[in-house]
Amino acid sequence: MTGQTQKTPPAVVRVVPTVPAAPAPAVTLVVTSTPTPAPSAPKPLPVAVTGSSIVGRIAFTSDRDGNGEIYVMNADGSGQTMLTNNDAWDGRPSWSADGSRIAFHSYRDGNSEIYVMNADGSGQTRLTNNDAEEKTPAWSPNGADIAFISHRDGNYEIYVMNADGSGQTMLTNNDAWDGRPSWSPDGSRIAFHSYRDGNSEIYVMNADGSGVIRLPRQHVIQIGDQLL
């Protein structure tokens, strides 16, 4: 109708219920660690052979019982044990590379000959057998050969033989005295001393006796029976 005030319809208010948010799930923090492995045991050191000693054991000669006999002891001097026991002189012990046997010389059969025995003194066996003296055995690094000196040809010369006494072969041959053979670590050469030039000098040769050379004095270091 004309002239009448038009009413505004009331506003409609919609109430939307509020839904509470779901609680956040609990978080558990798990801390893990990688265990540290236990240290491994150290590897054993290889056995090393030097003259009359092997790591942990020393062979030597003593006349404490009235004449020279072969003994062994620990490296600290404990456990001294007699290995040979007879009325003759036994001396110059030399270990095999694996430490299972000892070569030595003995006068038990009337003159000096080369013998071997087990490391506990058992199984003593004569390797050389003649009227001349044979002395100072030196076991090769591989355990297959033994160098020694012999007077069988009128003066001392250096010989080598198999570890069982077979294949005895002269390596040096001259009118002078040759002695004290000592193997190189790889077994390819033998050092020795000789009077062939009028006085004692150090020489080196191949394991078969070839290639003999005299060493200048300044190149020679001697520790006991070992030439370096």
C-alpha positions in Angstrom: 0.0 0.0 0.0 1.0 3.5 -0.8 2.3 5.5 2.2 2.9 2.5 4.5 6.3 1.7 5.8 7.6 -1.6 4.7 8.9 -3.8 7.5 12.3 -5.4 7.2 12.0 -9.1 8.1 14.0 -10.1 11.1 17.5 -11.5 10.5 17.9 -15.2 10.8 20.8 -16.2 12.9 21.9 -19.8 12.5 23.9 -21.2 15.4 26.3 -23.8 14.4 27.4 -25.9 17.3 31.2 -26.0 17.8 32.7 -29.5 17.7 35.7 -29.8 19.9 38.9 -30.8 18.0 40.1 -34.3 18.7 43.1 -34.4 21.0 46.5 -34.9 19.3 47.8 -38.4 19.7 50.5 -38.9 22.2 54.0 -39.2 20.8 56.4 -41.5 22.5 60.1 -40.6 21.8 62.2 -43.7 21.5 65.9 -43.2 21.5 68.0 -46.0 20.1 71.7 -46.3 19.9 74.0 -48.5 17.9 76.0 -50.7 20.3 79.8 -50.3 20.0 81.3 -53.6 19.1 83.8 -55.0 21.6 87.4 -54.6 20.5 88.7 -57.7 18.8 91.6 -59.6 20.4 95.0 -58.7 18.9 96.4 -61.1 16.4 99.4 -63.1 17.6 102.7 -61.9 16.3 104.5 -64.2 13.9 107.3 -66.2 15.3 110.6 -64.8 14.6 113.8 -66.7 14.7 117.2 -65.1 15.7 120.2 -67.4 16.3 119.8 -69.4 19.5 116.5 -67.8 20.5 112.9 -67.9 19.4 110.2 -65.5 20.6 109.6 -66.3 24.2 112.4 -69.0 24.5 116.2 -68.9 24.6 118.5 -71.9 24.1 122.0 -71.7 25.5 125.0 -73.7 26.7 126.0 -74.0 30.4 128.7 -75.9 32.2 126.9 -75.5 35.6 126.7 -79.3 35.9 130.4 -80.0 35.2 130.4 -79.9 31.4 128.6 -78.0 28.6 125.0 -79.0 28.2 122.1 -77.4 26.3 119.4 -75.6 28.3 116.3 -73.6 27.5 114.6 -70.8 29.4 111.9 -68.2 29.0 112.8 -64.8 27.7 112.7 -63.4 31.3 115.2 -66.0 32.5 112.6 -68.2 34.3 112.0 -71.9 33.6 115.6 -72.9 33.0 115.6 -76.5 31.9 118.4 -78.9 30.9 117.8 -80.6 27.6 121.0 -82.7 27.1 122.8 -84.7 29.8 126.0 -86.6 29.1 129.7 -86.6 29.9 130.7 -84.8 26.7 130.4 -81.1 25.6 127.2 -80.1 23.9 127.0 -76.6 22.4 126.0 -74.0 19.8 122.2 -74.6 19.8 120.3 -73.3 16.8 116.4 -73.2 16.6 114.5 -74.5 13.6 112.3 -71.9 12.1 109.1 -73.3 13.6 110.6 -73.7 17.1 110.0 -77.4 17.2 113.6 -78.6 17.0 117.1 -77.5 18.0 120.4 -78.3 16.1 123.6 -78.4 18.1 127.1 -79.9 18.1 128.3 -82.6 20.5 131.5 -84.5 21.4 129.6 -87.4 22.9 130.8 -89.8 20.2 134.5 -88.9 20.4 134.6 -85.8 18.2 132.3 -82.9 17.4 129.3 -83.9 15.2 126.0 -82.2 14.4 122.9 -83.4 16.1 119.2 -82.4 16.3 116.6 -82.8 19.0 113.0 -81.8 19.7 112.5 -78.6 21.6 111.9 -80.6 24.8 115.2 -82.5 24.5 113.7 -85.7 23.2 114.6 -87.5 20.0 118.4 -86.6 19.9 119.7 -87.7 16.5 123.2 -87.5 15.0 123.2 -86.0 11.5 126.9 -86.1 10.6 129.3 -89.0 11.0 133.0 -88.9 10.1 136.4 -88.6 11.8 136.6 -84.9 11.3 135.0 -82.2 13.5 131.7 -80.6 12.5 130.5 -77.6 14.4 128.3 -74.5 14.6 125.1 -75.6 12.9 122.8 -72.8 11.6 119.3 -73.6 10.6 117.9 -72.0 7.5 114.9 -69.7 7.8 112.6 -72.1 5.9 113.8 -75.0 8.1 114.8 -77.2 5.2 118.6 -76.8 5.5 121.4 -76.6 8.1 124.7 -74.9 7.4 127.7 -75.9 9.4 131.5 -76.1 9.3 133.6 -79.2 8.9 137.3 -80.1 9.0 136.8 -83.3 6.8 138.9 -81.8 4.0 141.9 -80.7 6.0 140.7 -77.3 7.2 137.4 -75.8 8.2 135.0 -75.1 5.3 131.3 -74.3 5.2 128.9 -77.0 4.3 125.1 -77.3 4.0 122.9 -80.3 4.3 119.2 -81.2 4.4 117.6 -81.0 7.8 117.6 -84.8 8.0 121.4 -85.0 7.4 121.3 -86.0 3.7 122.8 -84.1 0.8 125.9 -82.8 2.6 127.6 -80.3 0.3 130.8 -78.2 0.5 130.1 -74.5 -0.2 133.6 -73.0 0.4 136.9 -74.4 -0.7 140.2 -72.7 0.0 143.3 -73.1 2.2 142.1 -70.8 4.9 139.7 -71.2 7.8 136.0 -70.4 7.0 133.4 -70.4 9.8 130.4 -69.1 11.6 127.8 -69.3 8.8 124.7 -67.1 9.3 121.7 -67.1 7.0 120.0 -64.1 5.5 116.4 -63.7 6.5 115.1 -64.9 3.1 117.5 -67.8 3.0 119.1 -66.8 -0.2 122.5 -66.0 1.1 124.9 -67.0 3.9 127.3 -64.6 5.7 130.5 -66.1 7.2 134.0 -65.1 8.3 137.2 -66.2 6.7 141.0 -65.9 7.0 141.5 -66.3 3.2 142.9 -62.8 2.9 145.3 -63.1 5.9 143.0 -62.0 8.7 139.4 -62.6 9.7 137.0 -60.7 7.4 133.2 -61.0 6.8 132.1 -62.5 3.5 128.7 -63.2 1.9 127.8 -65.9 -0.7 124.7 -67.3 -2.3 123.1 -70.3 -0.6 124.7 -72.6 -3.2 128.2 -71.2 -2.5 128.5 -69.0 -5.6 129.0 -65.2 -5.7 131.4 -64.9 -2.7 132.1 -61.3 -1.9 134.0 -59.6 0.9 132.1 -57.0 2.8 133.7 -53.6 3.7 134.1 -53.3 7.5 131.7 -50.4 7.8 128.9 -52.5 6.4 129.1 -55.2 9.1 127.3 -55.3 12.3 127.6 -58.3 14.6 125.2 -59.1 17.4 126.2 -62.3 19.1 126.4 -64.8 16.3 124.2 -62.9 14.0 125.6 -60.8 11.1 123.3 -58.0 9.9 
